[in-house]
């Protein structure tokens, strides 16, 4: 059985800020590194999470 988790826009924004703070980068810095394939280690997972958050926030 699949579990569905719902988040409020505020929770998504808080999660995004937590990810950015953990990696010490802004969203634009993350995007620049991703476009240059320069992400390393867990930055790739963080970038995927950030992309998902952006998708969900644009759907609000």
PQR file of N, CA, C, O and H, with PARSE charges and radii, in Angstrom:
ATOM      1  N   UNK A   1       0.825  -1.167   0.000 -0.4000 1.5000
ATOM      2  CA  UNK A   1       0.000   0.000   0.000 -0.0000 2.0000
ATOM      3  C   UNK A   1       0.884   1.250   0.000  0.5500 1.7000
ATOM      4  O   UNK A   1       1.894   1.299   0.702 -0.5500 1.4000
ATOM      5  N   UNK A   2       0.511   2.234  -0.769 -0.4000 1.5000
ATOM      6  CA  UNK A   2       1.271   3.466  -0.892 -0.0000 2.0000
ATOM      7  C   UNK A   2       0.842   4.469   0.169  0.5500 1.7000
ATOM      8  O   UNK A   2      -0.346   4.646   0.440 -0.5500 1.4000
ATOM      9  H   UNK A   2      -0.309   2.194  -1.339  0.4000 1.0000
ATOM     10  N   UNK A   3       1.820   5.111   0.754 -0.4000 1.5000
ATOM     11  CA  UNK A   3       1.551   6.154   1.731 -0.0000 2.0000
ATOM     12  C   UNK A   3       1.702   7.511   1.055  0.5500 1.7000
ATOM     13  O   UNK A   3       2.705   7.771   0.391 -0.5500 1.4000
ATOM     14  H   UNK A   3       2.785   4.968   0.535  0.4000 1.0000
ATOM     15  N   UNK A   4       0.723   8.359   1.222 -0.4000 1.5000
ATOM     16  CA  UNK A   4       0.761   9.701   0.660 -0.0000 2.0000
ATOM     17  C   UNK A   4       0.992  10.694   1.792  0.5500 1.7000
ATOM     18  O   UNK A   4       0.294  10.674   2.806 -0.5500 1.4000
ATOM     19  H   UNK A   4      -0.092   8.148   1.761  0.4000 1.0000
ATOM     20  N   UNK A   5       1.970  11.551   1.606 -0.4000 1.5000
ATOM     21  CA  UNK A   5       2.275  12.569   2.600 -0.0000 2.0000
ATOM     22  C   UNK A   5       1.949  13.930   2.013  0.5500 1.7000
ATOM     23  O   UNK A   5       2.342  14.235   0.887 -0.5500 1.4000
ATOM     24  H   UNK A   5       2.537  11.567   0.782  0.4000 1.0000
ATOM     25  N   UNK A   6       1.245  14.732   2.757 -0.4000 1.5000
ATOM     26  CA  UNK A   6       0.890  16.080   2.309 -0.0000 2.0000
ATOM     27  C   UNK A   6       1.682  17.110   3.102  0.5500 1.7000
ATOM     28  O   UNK A   6       1.894  16.958   4.305 -0.5500 1.4000
ATOM     29  H   UNK A   6       0.926  14.484   3.671  0.4000 1.0000
ATOM     30  N   UNK A   7       2.113  18.159   2.413 -0.4000 1.5000
ATOM     31  CA  UNK A   7       2.848  19.245   3.049 -0.0000 2.0000
ATOM     32  C   UNK A   7       2.180  20.566   2.702  0.5500 1.7000
ATOM     33  O   UNK A   7       1.646  20.735   1.606 -0.5500 1.4000
ATOM     34  H   UNK A   7       1.941  18.282   1.436  0.4000 1.0000
ATOM     35  N   UNK A   8       2.213  21.485   3.632 -0.4000 1.5000
ATOM     36  CA  UNK A   8       1.716  22.829   3.354 -0.0000 2.0000
ATOM     37  C   UNK A   8       2.811  23.594   2.609  0.5500 1.7000
ATOM     38  O   UNK A   8       3.980  23.214   2.679 -0.5500 1.4000
ATOM     39  H   UNK A   8       2.647  21.348   4.522  0.4000 1.0000
ATOM     40  N   UNK A   9       2.454  24.656   1.903 -0.4000 1.5000
ATOM     41  CA  UNK A   9       3.485  25.471   1.257 -0.0000 2.0000
ATOM     42  C   UNK A   9       4.536  25.974   2.257  0.5500 1.7000
ATOM     43  O   UNK A   9       5.722  26.029   1.931 -0.5500 1.4000
ATOM     44  H   UNK A   9       1.504  24.965   1.846  0.4000 1.0000
ATOM     45  N   UNK A  10       4.113  26.333   3.445 -0.4000 1.5000
ATOM     46  CA  UNK A  10       5.062  26.805   4.468 -0.0000 2.0000
ATOM     47  C   UNK A  10       6.055  25.710   4.849  0.5500 1.7000
ATOM     48  O   UNK A  10       7.237  25.988   5.051 -0.5500 1.4000
ATOM     49  H   UNK A  10       3.150  26.288   3.709  0.4000 1.0000
ATOM     50  N   UNK A  11       5.585  24.479   4.946 -0.4000 1.5000
ATOM     51  CA  UNK A  11       6.476  23.357   5.270 -0.0000 2.0000
ATOM     52  C   UNK A  11       7.471  23.119   4.139  0.5500 1.7000
ATOM     53  O   UNK A  11       8.635  22.809   4.392 -0.5500 1.4000
ATOM     54  H   UNK A  11       4.625  24.253   4.782  0.4000 1.0000
ATOM     55  N   UNK A  12       7.025  23.261   2.907 -0.4000 1.5000
ATOM     56  CA  UNK A  12       7.920  23.082   1.760 -0.0000 2.0000
ATOM     57  C   UNK A  12       8.997  24.166   1.733  0.5500 1.7000
ATOM     58  O   UNK A  12      10.167  23.878   1.481 -0.5500 1.4000
ATOM     59  H   UNK A  12       6.079  23.514   2.701  0.4000 1.0000
ATOM     60  N   UNK A  13       8.605  25.395   1.991 -0.4000 1.5000
ATOM     61  CA  UNK A  13       9.566  26.500   2.029 -0.0000 2.0000
ATOM     62  C   UNK A  13      10.575  26.277   3.153  0.5500 1.7000
ATOM     63  O   UNK A  13      11.769  26.512   2.965 -0.5500 1.4000
ATOM     64  H   UNK A  13       7.654  25.629   2.195  0.4000 1.0000
ATOM     65  N   UNK A  14      10.117  25.832   4.305 -0.4000 1.5000
ATOM     66  CA  UNK A  14      11.011  25.556   5.433 -0.0000 2.0000
ATOM     67  C   UNK A  14      11.986  24.439   5.086  0.5500 1.7000
ATOM     68  O   UNK A  14      13.167  24.517   5.425 -0.5500 1.4000
ATOM     69  H   UNK A  14       9.147  25.640   4.458  0.4000 1.0000
ATOM     70  N   UNK A  15      11.503  23.410   4.417 -0.4000 1.5000
ATOM     71  CA  UNK A  15      12.370  22.295   4.003 -0.0000 2.0000
ATOM     72  C   UNK A  15      13.426  22.785   3.018  0.5500 1.7000
ATOM     73  O   UNK A  15      14.593  22.406   3.113 -0.5500 1.4000
ATOM     74  H   UNK A  15      10.543  23.346   4.142  0.4000 1.0000
ATOM     75  N   UNK A  16      13.010  23.638   2.064 -0.4000 1.5000
ATOM     76  CA  UNK A  16      13.954  24.185   1.088 -0.0000 2.0000
ATOM     77  C   UNK A  16      15.039  24.986   1.796  0.5500 1.7000
ATOM     78  O   UNK A  16      16.221  24.840   1.486 -0.5500 1.4000
ATOM     79  H   UNK A  16      12.062  23.946   1.987  0.4000 1.0000
ATOM     80  N   UNK A  17      14.644  25.829   2.744 -0.4000 1.5000
ATOM     81  CA  UNK A  17      15.615  26.641   3.482 -0.0000 2.0000
ATOM     82  C   UNK A  17      16.575  25.773   4.289  0.5500 1.7000
ATOM     83  O   UNK A  17      17.761  26.086   4.389 -0.5500 1.4000
ATOM     84  H   UNK A  17      13.684  25.948   2.996  0.4000 1.0000
ATOM     85  N   UNK A  18      16.071  24.690   4.861 -0.4000 1.5000
ATOM     86  CA  UNK A  18      16.913  23.765   5.616 -0.0000 2.0000
ATOM     87  C   UNK A  18      17.962  23.117   4.712  0.5500 1.7000
ATOM     88  O   UNK A  18      19.132  23.022   5.084 -0.5500 1.4000
ATOM     89  H   UNK A  18      15.108  24.435   4.780  0.4000 1.0000
ATOM     90  N   UNK A  19      17.548  22.678   3.542 -0.4000 1.5000
ATOM     91  CA  UNK A  19      18.475  22.058   2.586 -0.0000 2.0000
ATOM     92  C   UNK A  19      19.550  23.058   2.173  0.5500 1.7000
ATOM     93  O   UNK A  19      20.738  22.732   2.169 -0.5500 1.4000
ATOM     94  H   UNK A  19      16.598  22.755   3.240  0.4000 1.0000
ATOM     95  N   UNK A  20      19.135  24.271   1.829 -0.4000 1.5000
ATOM     96  CA  UNK A  20      20.092  25.291   1.394 -0.0000 2.0000
ATOM     97  C   UNK A  20      21.069  25.640   2.512  0.5500 1.7000
ATOM     98  O   UNK A  20      22.265  25.791   2.265 -0.5500 1.4000
ATOM     99  H   UNK A  20      18.170  24.535   1.832  0.4000 1.0000
ATOM    100  N   UNK A  21      20.569  25.769   3.733 -0.4000 1.5000
ATOM    101  CA  UNK A  21      21.442  26.087   4.872 -0.0000 2.0000
ATOM    102  C   UNK A  21      22.435  24.961   5.133  0.5500 1.7000
ATOM    103  O   UNK A  21      23.602  25.215   5.430 -0.5500 1.4000
ATOM    104  H   UNK A  21      19.597  25.647   3.933  0.4000 1.0000
ATOM    105  N   UNK A  22      21.976  23.728   5.023 -0.4000 1.5000
ATOM    106  CA  UNK A  22      22.851  22.576   5.259 -0.0000 2.0000
ATOM    107  C   UNK A  22      24.027  22.567   4.296  0.5500 1.7000
ATOM    108  O   UNK A  22      25.143  22.198   4.663 -0.5500 1.4000
ATOM    109  H   UNK A  22      21.028  23.522   4.781  0.4000 1.0000
ATOM    110  N   UNK A  23      23.766  22.980   3.054 -0.4000 1.5000
ATOM    111  CA  UNK A  23      24.811  22.943   2.028 -0.0000 2.0000
ATOM    112  C   UNK A  23      25.500  24.292   1.834  0.5500 1.7000
ATOM    113  O   UNK A  23      26.439  24.403   1.046 -0.5500 1.4000
ATOM    114  H   UNK A  23      22.860  23.279   2.756  0.4000 1.0000
ATOM    115  N   UNK A  24      25.036  25.313   2.548 -0.4000 1.5000
ATOM    116  CA  UNK A  24      25.689  26.615   2.484 -0.0000 2.0000
ATOM    117  C   UNK A  24      25.633  27.272   1.115  0.5500 1.7000
ATOM    118  O   UNK A  24      26.573  27.955   0.708 -0.5500 1.4000
ATOM    119  H   UNK A  24      24.273  25.223   3.188  0.4000 1.0000
ATOM    120  N   UNK A  25      24.521  27.062   0.402 -0.4000 1.5000
ATOM    121  CA  UNK A  25      24.367  27.638  -0.932 -0.0000 2.0000
ATOM    122  C   UNK A  25      22.985  28.245  -1.079  0.5500 1.7000
ATOM    123  O   UNK A  25      22.041  27.877  -0.379 -0.5500 1.4000
ATOM    124  H   UNK A  25      23.758  26.507   0.733  0.4000 1.0000
ATOM    125  N   UNK A  26      22.891  29.186  -2.010 -0.4000 1.5000
ATOM    126  CA  UNK A  26      21.582  29.721  -2.376 -0.0000 2.0000
ATOM    127  C   UNK A  26      20.986  28.807  -3.443  0.5500 1.7000
ATOM    128  O   UNK A  26      21.668  27.937  -3.983 -0.5500 1.4000
ATOM    129  H   UNK A  26      23.657  29.485  -2.579  0.4000 1.0000
ATOM    130  N   UNK A  27      19.721  29.015  -3.736 -0.4000 1.5000
ATOM    131  CA  UNK A  27      19.069  28.221  -4.772 -0.0000 2.0000
ATOM    132  C   UNK A  27      19.733  28.454  -6.125  0.5500 1.7000
ATOM    133  O   UNK A  27      19.905  27.509  -6.896 -0.5500 1.4000
ATOM    134  H   UNK A  27      19.167  29.722  -3.297  0.4000 1.0000
ATOM    135  N   UNK A  28      20.105  29.684  -6.422 -0.4000 1.5000
ATOM    136  CA  UNK A  28      20.757  29.963  -7.706 -0.0000 2.0000
ATOM    137  C   UNK A  28      22.147  29.342  -7.776  0.5500 1.7000
ATOM    138  O   UNK A  28      22.565  28.889  -8.842 -0.5500 1.4000
ATOM    139  H   UNK A  28      19.965  30.452  -5.796  0.4000 1.0000
ATOM    140  N   UNK A  29      22.874  29.315  -6.652 -0.4000 1.5000
ATOM    141  CA  UNK A  29      24.183  28.650  -6.641 -0.0000 2.0000
ATOM    142  C   UNK A  29      24.021  27.153  -6.880  0.5500 1.7000
ATOM    143  O   UNK A  29      24.803  26.553  -7.618 -0.5500 1.4000
ATOM    144  H   UNK A  29      22.534  29.683  -5.786  0.4000 1.0000
ATOM    145  N   UNK A  30      23.013  26.552  -6.261 -0.4000 1.5000
ATOM    146  CA  UNK A  30      22.734  25.134  -6.479 -0.0000 2.0000
ATOM    147  C   UNK A  30      22.425  24.881  -7.951  0.5500 1.7000
ATOM    148  O   UNK A  30      22.936  23.933  -8.548 -0.5500 1.4000
ATOM    149  H   UNK A  30      22.378  27.040  -5.662  0.4000 1.0000
ATOM    150  N   UNK A  31      21.583  25.738  -8.532 -0.4000 1.5000
ATOM    151  CA  UNK A  31      21.196  25.583  -9.936 -0.0000 2.0000
ATOM    152  C   UNK A  31      22.408  25.713 -10.854  0.5500 1.7000
ATOM    153  O   UNK A  31      22.537  24.964 -11.822 -0.5500 1.4000
ATOM    154  H   UNK A  31      21.168  26.508  -8.047  0.4000 1.0000
ATOM    155  N   UNK A  32      23.295  26.661 -10.556 -0.4000 1.5000
ATOM    156  CA  UNK A  32      24.503  26.828 -11.364 -0.0000 2.0000
ATOM    157  C   UNK A  32      25.381  25.583 -11.312  0.5500 1.7000
ATOM    158  O   UNK A  32      25.851  25.102 -12.343 -0.5500 1.4000
ATOM    159  H   UNK A  32      23.190  27.270  -9.770  0.4000 1.0000
ATOM    160  N   UNK A  33      25.597  25.067 -10.106 -0.4000 1.5000
ATOM    161  CA  UNK A  33      26.414  23.854  -9.973 -0.0000 2.0000
ATOM    162  C   UNK A  33      25.775  22.671 -10.683  0.5500 1.7000
ATOM    163  O   UNK A  33      26.467  21.878 -11.321 -0.5500 1.4000
ATOM    164  H   UNK A  33      25.215  25.458  -9.269  0.4000 1.0000
ATOM    165  N   UNK A  34      24.459  22.551 -10.574 -0.4000 1.5000
ATOM    166  CA  UNK A  34      23.764  21.439 -11.227 -0.0000 2.0000
ATOM    167  C   UNK A  34      23.878  21.549 -12.741  0.5500 1.7000
ATOM    168  O   UNK A  34      24.074  20.540 -13.418 -0.5500 1.4000
ATOM    169  H   UNK A  34      23.897  23.195 -10.055  0.4000 1.0000
ATOM    170  N   UNK A  35      23.759  22.752 -13.279 -0.4000 1.5000
ATOM    171  CA  UNK A  35      23.835  22.928 -14.733 -0.0000 2.0000
ATOM    172  C   UNK A  35      25.228  22.623 -15.268  0.5500 1.7000
ATOM    173  O   UNK A  35      25.385  22.300 -16.446 -0.5500 1.4000
ATOM    174  H   UNK A  35      23.600  23.572 -12.728  0.4000 1.0000
ATOM    175  N   UNK A  36      26.233  22.721 -14.414 -0.4000 1.5000
ATOM    176  CA  UNK A  36      27.611  22.417 -14.794 -0.0000 2.0000
ATOM    177  C   UNK A  36      28.014  20.992 -14.402  0.5500 1.7000
ATOM    178  O   UNK A  36      29.175  20.610 -14.550 -0.5500 1.4000
ATOM    179  H   UNK A  36      26.106  22.983 -13.457  0.4000 1.0000
ATOM    180  N   UNK A  37      27.056  20.210 -13.903 -0.4000 1.5000
ATOM    181  CA  UNK A  37      27.318  18.847 -13.421 -0.0000 2.0000
ATOM    182  C   UNK A  37      28.439  18.839 -12.384  0.5500 1.7000
ATOM    183  O   UNK A  37      29.277  17.938 -12.368 -0.5500 1.4000
ATOM    184  H   UNK A  37      26.113  20.520 -13.782  0.4000 1.0000
ATOM    185  N   UNK A  38      28.442  19.857 -11.517 -0.4000 1.5000
ATOM    186  CA  UNK A  38      29.503  20.015 -10.529 -0.0000 2.0000
ATOM    187  C   UNK A  38      29.063  19.639  -9.113  0.5500 1.7000
ATOM    188  O   UNK A  38      29.812  19.848  -8.159 -0.5500 1.4000
ATOM    189  H   UNK A  38      27.761  20.589 -11.531  0.4000 1.0000
ATOM    190  N   UNK A  39      27.862  19.090  -8.970 -0.4000 1.5000
ATOM    191  CA  UNK A  39      27.413  18.664  -7.644 -0.0000 2.0000
ATOM    192  C   UNK A  39      28.168  17.408  -7.231  0.5500 1.7000
ATOM    193  O   UNK A  39      28.508  16.571  -8.067 -0.5500 1.4000
ATOM    194  H   UNK A  39      27.254  18.920  -9.745  0.4000 1.0000
ATOM    195  N   UNK A  40      28.423  17.288  -5.941 -0.4000 1.5000
ATOM    196  CA  UNK A  40      29.144  16.123  -5.434 -0.0000 2.0000
ATOM    197  C   UNK A  40      28.384  15.508  -4.262  0.5500 1.7000
ATOM    198  O   UNK A  40      27.655  16.190  -3.542 -0.5500 1.4000
ATOM    199  H   UNK A  40      28.147  17.968  -5.262  0.4000 1.0000
ATOM    200  N   UNK A  41      28.574  14.213  -4.094 -0.4000 1.5000
ATOM    201  CA  UNK A  41      27.998  13.504  -2.951 -0.0000 2.0000
ATOM    202  C   UNK A  41      26.506  13.700  -2.805  0.5500 1.7000
ATOM    203  O   UNK A  41      25.745  13.541  -3.759 -0.5500 1.4000
ATOM    204  H   UNK A  41      29.167  13.659  -4.679  0.4000 1.0000
ATOM    205  N   UNK A  42      26.095  14.049  -1.589 -0.4000 1.5000
ATOM    206  CA  UNK A  42      24.664  14.177  -1.309 -0.0000 2.0000
ATOM    207  C   UNK A  42      24.048  15.453  -1.877  0.5500 1.7000
ATOM    208  O   UNK A  42      22.849  15.688  -1.723 -0.5500 1.4000
ATOM    209  H   UNK A  42      26.713  14.178  -0.813  0.4000 1.0000
ATOM    210  N   UNK A  43      24.870  16.284  -2.539 -0.4000 1.5000
ATOM    211  CA  UNK A  43      24.314  17.464  -3.209 -0.0000 2.0000
ATOM    212  C   UNK A  43      23.339  17.063  -4.315  0.5500 1.7000
ATOM    213  O   UNK A  43      22.374  17.781  -4.579 -0.5500 1.4000
ATOM    214  H   UNK A  43      25.843  16.093  -2.664  0.4000 1.0000
ATOM    215  N   UNK A  44      23.583  15.929  -4.961 -0.4000 1.5000
ATOM    216  CA  UNK A  44      22.672  15.475  -6.019 -0.0000 2.0000
ATOM    217  C   UNK A  44      21.291  15.177  -5.453  0.5500 1.7000
ATOM    218  O   UNK A  44      20.287  15.582  -6.039 -0.5500 1.4000
ATOM    219  H   UNK A  44      24.367  15.347  -4.747  0.4000 1.0000
ATOM    220  N   UNK A  45      21.220  14.484  -4.337 -0.4000 1.5000
ATOM    221  CA  UNK A  45      19.925  14.193  -3.717 -0.0000 2.0000
ATOM    222  C   UNK A  45      19.260  15.479  -3.248  0.5500 1.7000
ATOM    223  O   UNK A  45      18.048  15.649  -3.383 -0.5500 1.4000
ATOM    224  H   UNK A  45      22.035  14.155  -3.861  0.4000 1.0000
ATOM    225  N   UNK A  46      20.059  16.375  -2.702 -0.4000 1.5000
ATOM    226  CA  UNK A  46      19.517  17.659  -2.260 -0.0000 2.0000
ATOM    227  C   UNK A  46      18.942  18.427  -3.450  0.5500 1.7000
ATOM    228  O   UNK A  46      17.879  19.038  -3.335 -0.5500 1.4000
ATOM    229  H   UNK A  46      21.043  16.236  -2.592  0.4000 1.0000
ATOM    230  N   UNK A  47      19.632  18.402  -4.588 -0.4000 1.5000
ATOM    231  CA  UNK A  47      19.141  19.090  -5.780 -0.0000 2.0000
ATOM    232  C   UNK A  47      17.819  18.482  -6.256  0.5500 1.7000
ATOM    233  O   UNK A  47      16.899  19.208  -6.630 -0.5500 1.4000
ATOM    234  H   UNK A  47      20.496  17.906  -4.681  0.4000 1.0000
ATOM    235  N   UNK A  48      17.729  17.166  -6.240 -0.4000 1.5000
ATOM    236  CA  UNK A  48      16.472  16.510  -6.620 -0.0000 2.0000
ATOM    237  C   UNK A  48      15.346  16.924  -5.674  0.5500 1.7000
ATOM    238  O   UNK A  48      14.219  17.164  -6.108 -0.5500 1.4000
ATOM    239  H   UNK A  48      18.477  16.576  -5.936  0.4000 1.0000
ATOM    240  N   UNK A  49      15.653  17.004  -4.390 -0.4000 1.5000
ATOM    241  CA  UNK A  49      14.650  17.447  -3.413 -0.0000 2.0000
ATOM    242  C   UNK A  49      14.229  18.887  -3.692  0.5500 1.7000
ATOM    243  O   UNK A  49      13.042  19.210  -3.639 -0.5500 1.4000
ATOM    244  H   UNK A  49      16.568  16.809  -4.037  0.4000 1.0000
ATOM    245  N   UNK A  50      15.193  19.746  -3.986 -0.4000 1.5000
ATOM    246  CA  UNK A  50      14.884  21.145  -4.279 -0.0000 2.0000
ATOM    247  C   UNK A  50      14.019  21.276  -5.531  0.5500 1.7000
ATOM    248  O   UNK A  50      13.085  22.077  -5.567 -0.5500 1.4000
ATOM    249  H   UNK A  50      16.157  19.484  -4.029  0.4000 1.0000
ATOM    250  N   UNK A  51      14.334  20.486  -6.552 -0.4000 1.5000
ATOM    251  CA  UNK A  51      13.517  20.514  -7.771 -0.0000 2.0000
ATOM    252  C   UNK A  51      12.088  20.064  -7.480  0.5500 1.7000
ATOM    253  O   UNK A  51      11.132  20.650  -7.987 -0.5500 1.4000
ATOM    254  H   UNK A  51      15.092  19.835  -6.522  0.4000 1.0000
ATOM    255  N   UNK A  52      11.947  19.036  -6.672 -0.4000 1.5000
ATOM    256  CA  UNK A  52      10.614  18.543  -6.313 -0.0000 2.0000
ATOM    257  C   UNK A  52       9.840  19.591  -5.523  0.5500 1.7000
ATOM    258  O   UNK A  52       8.647  19.794  -5.751 -0.5500 1.4000
ATOM    259  H   UNK A  52      12.724  18.560  -6.260  0.4000 1.0000
ATOM    260  N   UNK A  53      10.515  20.245  -4.605 -0.4000 1.5000
ATOM    261  CA  UNK A  53       9.871  21.292  -3.813 -0.0000 2.0000
ATOM    262  C   UNK A  53       9.407  22.425  -4.721  0.5500 1.7000
ATOM    263  O   UNK A  53       8.287  22.915  -4.576 -0.5500 1.4000
ATOM    264  H   UNK A  53      11.484  20.079  -4.420  0.4000 1.0000
ATOM    265  N   UNK A  54      10.256  22.844  -5.653 -0.4000 1.5000
ATOM    266  CA  UNK A  54       9.874  23.917  -6.577 -0.0000 2.0000
ATOM    267  C   UNK A  54       8.654  23.516  -7.398  0.5500 1.7000
ATOM    268  O   UNK A  54       7.751  24.324  -7.612 -0.5500 1.4000
ATOM    269  H   UNK A  54      11.166  22.445  -5.771  0.4000 1.0000
ATOM    270  N   UNK A  55       8.630  22.275  -7.855 -0.4000 1.5000
ATOM    271  CA  UNK A  55       7.485  21.779  -8.621 -0.0000 2.0000
ATOM    272  C   UNK A  55       6.209  21.860  -7.789  0.5500 1.7000
ATOM    273  O   UNK A  55       5.177  22.333  -8.265 -0.5500 1.4000
ATOM    274  H   UNK A  55       9.365  21.618  -7.681  0.4000 1.0000
ATOM    275  N   UNK A  56       6.286  21.400  -6.558 -0.4000 1.5000
ATOM    276  CA  UNK A  56       5.108  21.411  -5.694 -0.0000 2.0000
ATOM    277  C   UNK A  56       4.662  22.828  -5.348  0.5500 1.7000
ATOM    278  O   UNK A  56       3.464  23.098  -5.256 -0.5500 1.4000
ATOM    279  H   UNK A  56       7.125  21.016  -6.171  0.4000 1.0000
ATOM    280  N   UNK A  57       5.610  23.724  -5.159 -0.4000 1.5000
ATOM    281  CA  UNK A  57       5.252  25.101  -4.830 -0.0000 2.0000
ATOM    282  C   UNK A  57       4.623  25.831  -6.013  0.5500 1.7000
ATOM    283  O   UNK A  57       3.762  26.688  -5.817 -0.5500 1.4000
ATOM    284  H   UNK A  57       6.582  23.505  -5.234  0.4000 1.0000
ATOM    285  N   UNK A  58       5.033  25.511  -7.221 -0.4000 1.5000
ATOM    286  CA  UNK A  58       4.436  26.167  -8.388 -0.0000 2.0000
ATOM    287  C   UNK A  58       3.038  25.649  -8.640  0.5500 1.7000
ATOM    288  O   UNK A  58       2.255  26.275  -9.354 -0.5500 1.4000
ATOM    289  H   UNK A  58       5.733  24.815  -7.381  0.4000 1.0000
ATOM    290  N   UNK A  59       2.723  24.499  -8.050 -0.4000 1.5000
ATOM    291  CA  UNK A  59       1.394  23.906  -8.207 -0.0000 2.0000
ATOM    292  C   UNK A  59       0.400  24.491  -7.205  0.5500 1.7000
ATOM    293  O   UNK A  59      -0.802  24.255  -7.322 -0.5500 1.4000
ATOM    294  H   UNK A  59       3.359  23.990  -7.470  0.4000 1.0000
ATOM    295  N   UNK A  60       0.887  25.252  -6.222 -0.4000 1.5000
ATOM    296  CA  UNK A  60       0.014  25.803  -5.166 -0.0000 2.0000
ATOM    297  C   UNK A  60      -0.836  26.939  -5.686  0.5500 1.7000
ATOM    298  O   UNK A  60      -1.623  27.515  -4.935 -0.5500 1.4000
ATOM    299  H   UNK A  60       1.864  25.444  -6.128  0.4000 1.0000
TER
END
